[in-house]
Amino acid sequence: MALQDFMAEAERCSQCSYCKWVPFDQMKSWRFSKGCPSIGYNNFQSYSARGRYAVTLALINGSMDCDERVKNIAFQCQTCGSCDVTCKICRYNLEPLEMIRELRAHLVRNGQTLPQHTAIIDGLKTSGNMLSKPRADRGKWAKDLDIKRVPEHKAGVLFHAGCRFSFDEGLQQAARAAVTLLLHAGVDVGIMGGLETCCGSRAYNMGYREDFSRCAAANIAAWKKAGVERIVTSCAHCYYAFKRLYPASGLQIEVLHTAEYLDKLIRAGKIRLTRRVPLKVTYHDPCYLGRQGEPYVPWNGKEKKIFNQVIVYDPPKPRYNGAGGIYEPPRSVLKSIPGIELVEMERIKEGAWCCGSGAGVREAYPEFADWTAAERLEEVKATGAEAVVSACGWCEKSLADCIARNGGRTRVWDVAELVQHSL
């Protein structure tokens, strides 16, 4: 789509302000009632989905030129999808998240970029990852693990670590734990190691569509050549790319998140958890695994109006409202660990608060990212939990870094790490 295609949407936004809050029926307190970090931090209408519709309309009709203010409004957003979920509670003909992504793509196409983002994309082009690390080091996280290397050896399951788990030394243990558990369960699993390529989802959400397409094409071609039939990943961003974005480019491979697969293996008795892990924990839903973790549904229809007023879609259009995200598998895994006490935060599942690191915000607006993470950790603290568990390296990094900067005793764990402790 082009930015102009969102003109009708921008005009029919009713300014209901649902996009600023968690779903009303899920509100439990005023303190944790906000849903959109961007307007929560900036406290100005333009930083809400409604405000970005107004900016988009102004750009389309020429009443506003792109300047630094517009760039900040467009890029100071984690594309967490909270606005999209709450909008669709009362509307069915608006796509605020897609509008925000298209606004960014429009700016990128016109050279209106952020230097912090261009540096990341330059690194992606040369090194094949979002952290600008040497390509040859991508598989070092699996050093000494007795695991197949694809495509040299064919494997029934390909484990895709993702950029953050591959290169962040503080998170590599989570990737090692995931693979170790799969091997323990007798899964025929392999990795591509240094041949693995970034999924491209962060580039996509930053507005760099061509760079995303290159990543997708490279991965799909490599997997097809290697005969890959099933992919498992511990990264929520990779999961989102493979589950939602890649099918539109022709991917026809089963995709599972590690938490989903571990849940299946535990239920099947292939992983038996016997060791007690006496810990009170709460679970943080990653945006790209939860409300944006719904599978792709192809649609090639038209928008019509009944009596030139009521909008309908022919055939019915898929409605991504977050309800079909991956919520229960990680919770089921945690509940299966002896000694674990799981307590919930107020904002969970499709109403969860973002960790702060998505869509280039961590790199371009570090203070905003840290504020968002700190808000989430206040919510963790309110539960009385000793630790927060998640299923995404970017979330885990964001929360752990915020604790390190601001102080605190809360531990951050990956789901796979706690499962490994219980073997």
Secondary structure per residue as TSV (DSSP state, phi and psi in degrees):
chain	resnum	aa	ss	phi	psi
A	1	M	-	360.0	161.0
A	2	A	-	-111.3	163.7
A	3	L	G	-58.6	-35.7
A	4	Q	G	-60.8	-25.8
A	5	D	G	-68.6	-13.0
A	6	F	G	-97.6	8.3
A	7	M	H	-62.4	-45.7
A	8	A	H	-63.4	-40.6
A	9	E	H	-60.4	-46.0
A	10	A	H	-60.5	-34.9
A	11	E	H	-76.3	-28.5
A	12	R	H	-98.3	3.0
A	13	C	-	-61.6	126.8
A	14	S	-	-90.0	4.7
A	15	Q	-	58.2	40.6
A	16	C	-	-76.7	-17.6
A	17	S	-	72.3	10.0
A	18	Y	G	-57.2	-31.8
A	19	C	G	-64.0	-12.0
A	20	K	G	-92.5	-12.3
A	21	W	B	-125.2	166.3
A	22	V	S	-72.5	161.1
A	23	P	-	-50.7	131.0
A	24	F	G	-56.8	-36.1
A	25	D	G	-74.0	-7.6
A	26	Q	G	-102.9	-2.5
A	27	M	-	-67.1	131.2
A	28	K	-	-118.4	-18.1
A	29	S	-	-160.6	159.3
A	30	W	S	-67.4	-35.9
A	31	R	T	-58.1	-40.0
A	32	F	T	-117.2	45.9
A	33	S	-	-100.0	-15.1
A	34	K	B	-74.5	146.4
A	35	G	-	-113.9	-33.9
A	36	C	-	-98.1	111.8
A	37	P	H	-61.7	-34.0
A	38	S	H	-62.6	-49.5
A	39	I	H	-77.7	-26.0
A	40	G	H	-63.2	-36.6
A	41	Y	H	-81.1	-44.5
A	42	N	H	-88.8	-23.6
A	43	N	-	52.6	44.3
A	44	F	S	-144.5	136.0
A	45	Q	G	-52.2	-37.5
A	46	S	G	-61.0	-20.6
A	47	Y	G	-91.0	7.4
A	48	S	S	-97.9	170.1
A	49	A	H	-60.6	-41.0
A	50	R	H	-59.4	-44.4
A	51	G	H	-64.6	-37.2
A	52	R	H	-71.7	-29.7
A	53	Y	H	-61.5	-42.2
A	54	A	H	-64.7	-41.2
A	55	V	H	-64.3	-43.4
A	56	T	H	-59.8	-45.0
A	57	L	H	-62.2	-40.8
A	58	A	H	-65.4	-37.7
A	59	L	H	-67.9	-38.9
A	60	I	H	-66.5	-45.9
A	61	N	H	-85.9	0.6
A	62	G	T	81.9	8.9
A	63	S	S	-82.4	-4.2
A	64	M	S	-142.5	139.7
A	65	D	-	-100.4	156.3
A	66	C	-	-76.0	124.9
A	67	D	-	-136.5	-171.0
A	68	E	H	-61.9	-34.3
A	69	R	H	-63.7	-43.6
A	70	V	H	-64.3	-41.4
A	71	K	H	-62.7	-41.2
A	72	N	H	-64.5	-41.1
A	73	I	H	-63.0	-40.8
A	74	A	H	-71.9	-41.8
A	75	F	H	-97.4	-12.4
A	76	Q	S	-88.1	63.6
A	77	C	-	-155.5	131.3
A	78	Q	-	-81.2	2.8
A	79	T	-	45.4	43.8
A	80	C	-	-71.7	-22.7
A	81	G	S	90.2	3.2
A	82	S	H	-60.6	-42.7
A	83	C	H	-61.7	-36.1
A	84	D	H	-66.4	-41.4
A	85	V	H	-65.0	-49.4
A	86	T	H	-71.1	-32.1
A	87	C	H	-61.4	-40.4
A	88	K	H	-79.0	-2.5
A	89	I	H	-69.4	-36.7
A	90	C	H	-116.0	-6.4
A	91	R	-	-130.7	157.2
A	92	Y	S	-130.8	0.9
A	93	N	S	-120.0	22.6
A	94	L	-	-128.2	145.3
A	95	E	-	-129.9	72.3
A	96	P	H	-60.7	-35.7
A	97	L	H	-67.4	-42.3
A	98	E	H	-65.8	-34.1
A	99	M	H	-63.1	-44.8
A	100	I	H	-62.9	-42.6
A	101	R	H	-63.7	-40.3
A	102	E	H	-69.8	-34.6
A	103	L	H	-59.4	-43.7
A	104	R	H	-65.5	-44.7
A	105	A	H	-61.4	-37.6
A	106	H	H	-61.8	-44.8
A	107	L	H	-65.6	-41.5
A	108	V	H	-63.1	-44.4
A	109	R	H	-60.3	-28.7
A	110	N	T	-98.3	14.0
A	111	G	T	77.2	10.1
A	112	Q	-	-92.5	77.2
A	113	T	-	-115.3	171.6
A	114	L	-	-102.7	137.7
A	115	P	H	-59.5	-33.5
A	116	Q	H	-64.9	-35.0
A	117	H	H	-76.1	-41.4
A	118	T	H	-62.9	-33.4
A	119	A	H	-64.8	-40.8
A	120	I	H	-64.5	-44.5
A	121	I	H	-67.9	-37.2
A	122	D	H	-60.4	-41.1
A	123	G	H	-66.1	-37.2
A	124	L	H	-62.4	-41.5
A	125	K	H	-65.9	-37.1
A	126	T	H	-90.7	-31.2
A	127	S	H	-115.3	-11.0
A	128	G	S	75.9	18.8
A	129	N	S	-148.2	165.9
A	130	M	T	-86.5	-1.3
A	131	L	T	-110.5	5.1
A	132	S	-	56.2	36.6
A	133	K	-	-93.6	156.8
A	134	P	-	-58.2	131.6
A	135	R	G	-56.3	-37.2
A	136	A	G	-66.0	-19.2
A	137	D	G	-89.0	-1.0
A	138	R	T	-62.4	-32.2
A	139	G	T	-95.0	4.5
A	140	K	G	-66.7	-21.4
A	141	W	G	-60.8	-25.3
A	142	A	G	-98.8	15.8
A	143	K	T	-56.0	135.4
A	144	D	T	75.1	-4.0
A	145	L	-	-80.1	133.8
A	146	D	-	-83.5	83.5
A	147	I	-	-137.6	147.5
A	148	K	E	-65.2	148.1
A	149	R	E	-109.6	118.5
A	150	V	T	-93.9	138.5
A	151	P	T	-95.0	3.6
A	152	E	T	-55.9	-38.2
A	153	H	S	-126.2	137.8
A	154	K	-	-79.9	139.3
A	155	A	-	-133.0	149.4
A	156	G	S	-69.2	-29.1
A	157	V	E	-130.5	132.0
A	158	L	E	-101.2	120.9
A	159	F	E	-91.7	120.1
A	160	H	E	-103.6	110.4
A	161	A	-	-72.0	-40.3
A	162	G	-	88.9	163.2
A	163	C	H	-62.4	-48.5
A	164	R	H	-64.8	-47.9
A	165	F	H	-68.0	-29.2
A	166	S	H	-71.5	-39.2
A	167	F	H	-110.8	-19.4
A	168	D	-	-83.9	109.8
A	169	E	T	-60.3	-29.7
A	170	G	T	-73.0	-14.1
A	171	L	T	-115.1	-8.8
A	172	Q	H	-60.9	-28.9
A	173	Q	H	-62.8	-31.4
A	174	A	H	-66.8	-40.6
A	175	A	H	-66.7	-41.6
A	176	R	H	-62.9	-38.7
A	177	A	H	-63.7	-43.2
A	178	A	H	-60.9	-48.1
A	179	V	H	-66.5	-40.1
A	180	T	H	-60.7	-40.2
A	181	L	H	-65.9	-40.4
A	182	L	H	-65.0	-42.1
A	183	L	H	-63.9	-40.9
A	184	H	H	-59.5	-34.6
A	185	A	T	-84.0	0.5
A	186	G	T	83.8	17.0
A	187	V	-	-75.7	135.9
A	188	D	-	-81.1	87.1
A	189	V	E	-115.8	146.7
A	190	G	E	-140.9	167.4
A	191	I	E	-131.0	160.1
A	192	M	-	-94.7	-13.4
A	193	G	G	57.3	-124.6
A	194	G	G	-66.3	-14.3
A	195	L	G	-87.4	-8.3
A	196	E	-	-66.9	143.0
A	197	T	-	-120.8	147.9
A	198	C	-	-52.4	143.4
A	199	C	-	-69.9	-27.1
A	200	G	-	88.8	0.0
A	201	S	H	-66.4	-35.8
A	202	R	H	-69.1	-36.4
A	203	A	H	-62.4	-41.3
A	204	Y	H	-59.4	-47.3
A	205	N	H	-74.3	-17.7
A	206	M	H	-84.5	-9.5
A	207	G	T	105.6	1.7
A	208	Y	-	-94.5	79.0
A	209	R	H	-66.9	-41.6
A	210	E	H	-63.2	-39.9
A	211	D	H	-68.4	-37.2
A	212	F	H	-61.8	-45.9
A	213	S	H	-60.5	-37.2
A	214	R	H	-64.7	-42.2
A	215	C	H	-63.1	-45.9
A	216	A	H	-62.2	-45.3
A	217	A	H	-63.4	-41.4
A	218	A	H	-64.6	-44.1
A	219	N	H	-66.7	-47.0
A	220	I	H	-61.5	-41.9
A	221	A	H	-65.0	-42.5
A	222	A	H	-65.4	-41.2
A	223	W	H	-68.5	-38.8
A	224	K	H	-64.1	-43.6
A	225	K	H	-63.8	-36.3
A	226	A	H	-84.2	-5.3
A	227	G	T	73.1	29.8
A	228	V	-	-70.4	132.5
A	229	E	-	-117.2	-18.9
A	230	R	E	-145.2	135.0
A	231	I	E	-120.5	134.8
A	232	V	E	-122.0	134.0
A	233	T	E	-137.3	148.4
A	234	S	S	-95.1	-5.2
A	235	C	-	-96.7	124.9
A	236	A	H	-65.4	-34.2
A	237	H	H	-67.1	-41.6
A	238	C	H	-64.8	-42.5
A	239	Y	H	-57.9	-46.4
A	240	Y	H	-59.8	-44.1
A	241	A	I	-61.8	-48.1
A	242	F	I	-71.9	-33.7
A	243	K	I	-86.3	-37.1
A	244	R	I	-105.9	-42.3
A	245	L	I	-92.1	-42.6
A	246	Y	G	-65.4	-36.4
A	247	P	G	-55.7	-31.0
A	248	A	G	-67.2	-18.7
A	249	S	G	-100.9	8.1
A	250	G	T	106.5	4.1
A	251	L	-	-69.3	129.7
A	252	Q	-	-132.4	59.4
A	253	I	S	-127.1	142.6
A	254	E	E	-65.8	132.3
A	255	V	E	-123.0	127.9
A	256	L	E	-131.2	145.6
A	257	H	E	-84.3	152.3
A	258	T	H	-52.7	-41.4
A	259	A	H	-61.9	-39.2
A	260	E	H	-62.7	-46.1
A	261	Y	H	-68.0	-42.1
A	262	L	H	-61.6	-39.2
A	263	D	H	-60.8	-43.3
A	264	K	H	-63.0	-43.3
A	265	L	H	-68.5	-37.1
A	266	I	H	-67.5	-44.3
A	267	R	H	-64.2	-31.9
A	268	A	T	-82.3	-3.2
A	269	G	T	80.0	10.5
A	270	K	S	-84.0	-16.9
A	271	I	S	-125.0	118.6
A	272	R	-	-110.8	122.7
A	273	L	-	-101.5	116.0
A	274	T	-	-121.9	-26.0
A	275	R	S	-83.2	131.5
A	276	R	-	-72.5	139.0
A	277	V	-	-122.8	87.6
A	278	P	-	-72.4	94.0
A	279	L	E	-152.0	134.7
A	280	K	E	-95.1	116.8
A	281	V	E	-127.5	160.9
A	282	T	E	-127.2	154.6
A	283	Y	E	-110.3	130.9
A	284	H	-	-99.2	118.5
A	285	D	-	-77.1	115.1
A	286	P	-	-65.1	138.6
A	287	C	T	-58.3	-40.3
A	288	Y	T	-85.1	-6.0
A	289	L	T	-101.8	-33.2
A	290	G	T	-85.1	-99.4
A	291	R	T	-65.7	-20.7
A	292	Q	T	-105.6	11.8
A	293	G	-	-90.9	12.4
A	294	E	-	-74.7	142.3
A	295	P	-	-68.6	155.1
A	296	Y	-	-66.4	136.2
A	297	V	-	-125.1	115.0
A	298	P	-	-65.3	144.6
A	299	W	-	-149.9	131.0
A	300	N	-	-138.8	71.2
A	301	G	-	-122.2	-163.9
A	302	K	E	-132.4	150.6
A	303	E	E	-89.5	130.3
A	304	K	E	-127.8	168.0
A	305	K	E	-127.5	133.2
A	306	I	E	-89.5	125.9
A	307	F	T	55.4	31.2
A	308	N	T	57.7	29.8
A	309	Q	T	-142.3	-55.4
A	310	V	E	-83.9	121.8
A	311	I	E	-83.7	130.9
A	312	V	E	-135.0	163.4
A	313	Y	E	-121.1	135.0
A	314	D	E	-126.0	113.1
A	315	P	S	-70.8	173.7
A	316	P	-	-52.2	136.6
A	317	K	-	-86.4	138.1
A	318	P	-	-59.6	139.7
A	319	R	-	-115.9	99.4
A	320	Y	-	-81.4	98.8
A	321	N	-	-116.5	12.4
A	322	G	S	88.4	-16.0
A	323	A	T	-65.6	-27.0
A	324	G	T	-96.1	19.3
A	325	G	S	-73.3	177.3
A	326	I	S	-89.8	98.0
A	327	Y	-	-116.8	-46.1
A	328	E	H	-77.6	-38.7
A	329	P	H	-52.9	-49.5
A	330	P	H	-64.5	-34.8
A	331	R	H	-69.0	-39.3
A	332	S	H	-62.2	-41.1
A	333	V	H	-61.9	-46.7
A	334	L	H	-62.6	-40.7
A	335	K	H	-67.9	-21.1
A	336	S	T	-83.5	-8.2
A	337	I	S	-85.8	119.2
A	338	P	T	-59.5	133.3
A	339	G	T	93.9	-17.7
A	340	I	E	-76.8	130.5
A	341	E	E	-110.6	113.7
A	342	L	E	-95.7	121.0
A	343	V	-	-117.9	143.2
A	344	E	-	-98.5	146.9
A	345	M	-	-77.5	172.8
A	346	E	S	-73.2	-41.4
A	347	R	S	-98.8	106.1
A	348	I	-	-134.2	168.0
A	349	K	G	53.9	-128.4
A	350	E	G	-68.7	-12.0
A	351	G	G	-103.5	14.5
A	352	A	-	-67.7	149.1
A	353	W	-	-84.6	140.5
A	354	C	-	-70.1	154.0
A	355	C	-	-77.2	-21.3
A	356	G	S	108.3	-9.5
A	357	S	-	-98.6	-3.9
A	358	G	G	-71.6	155.5
A	359	A	G	57.6	32.7
A	360	G	G	84.1	2.7
A	361	V	H	-66.8	-40.1
A	362	R	H	-55.7	-40.4
A	363	E	H	-82.8	-37.8
A	364	A	H	-91.9	-30.1
A	365	Y	-	-133.5	68.1
A	366	P	H	-59.9	-34.6
A	367	E	H	-66.6	-40.4
A	368	F	H	-64.8	-43.5
A	369	A	H	-61.1	-43.1
A	370	D	H	-67.2	-38.0
A	371	W	H	-62.3	-43.1
A	372	T	H	-62.7	-44.5
A	373	A	H	-64.1	-40.5
A	374	A	H	-63.2	-37.6
A	375	E	H	-61.0	-42.6
A	376	R	H	-65.4	-39.2
A	377	L	H	-69.7	-28.4
A	378	E	H	-63.9	-37.3
A	379	E	H	-70.1	-37.1
A	380	V	H	-61.3	-46.5
A	381	K	H	-58.9	-37.5
A	382	A	H	-65.0	-21.5
A	383	T	H	-81.3	-18.2
A	384	G	T	81.6	9.8
A	385	A	-	-71.3	147.5
A	386	E	S	-83.3	-23.6
A	387	A	E	-146.9	154.9
A	388	V	E	-115.3	132.5
A	389	V	E	-113.0	141.2
A	390	S	E	-141.0	-174.7
A	391	A	S	-137.9	38.0
A	392	C	-	-155.3	128.6
A	393	G	H	-63.7	-35.0
A	394	W	H	-67.4	-40.0
A	395	C	H	-64.7	-46.0
A	396	E	H	-63.4	-39.8
A	397	K	H	-65.6	-45.2
A	398	S	H	-61.2	-46.2
A	399	L	H	-69.6	-42.0
A	400	A	H	-65.5	-40.6
A	401	D	H	-65.6	-37.8
A	402	C	H	-65.1	-40.7
A	403	I	H	-63.4	-42.3
A	404	A	H	-64.6	-38.2
A	405	R	H	-75.0	-40.2
A	406	N	H	-104.3	-3.6
A	407	G	-	86.5	156.2
A	408	G	-	142.2	160.4
A	409	R	-	-109.3	-0.8
A	410	T	-	-64.0	130.8
A	411	R	E	-91.0	150.3
A	412	V	E	-116.1	125.8
A	413	W	E	-125.0	153.2
A	414	D	E	-92.6	148.3
A	415	V	H	-53.2	-44.6
A	416	A	H	-62.7	-33.5
A	417	E	H	-64.5	-42.9
A	418	L	H	-68.8	-35.7
A	419	V	H	-62.5	-43.7
A	420	Q	H	-61.9	-37.4
A	421	H	H	-65.2	-22.5
A	422	S	T	-94.4	-3.0
A	423	L	-	-65.2	360.0
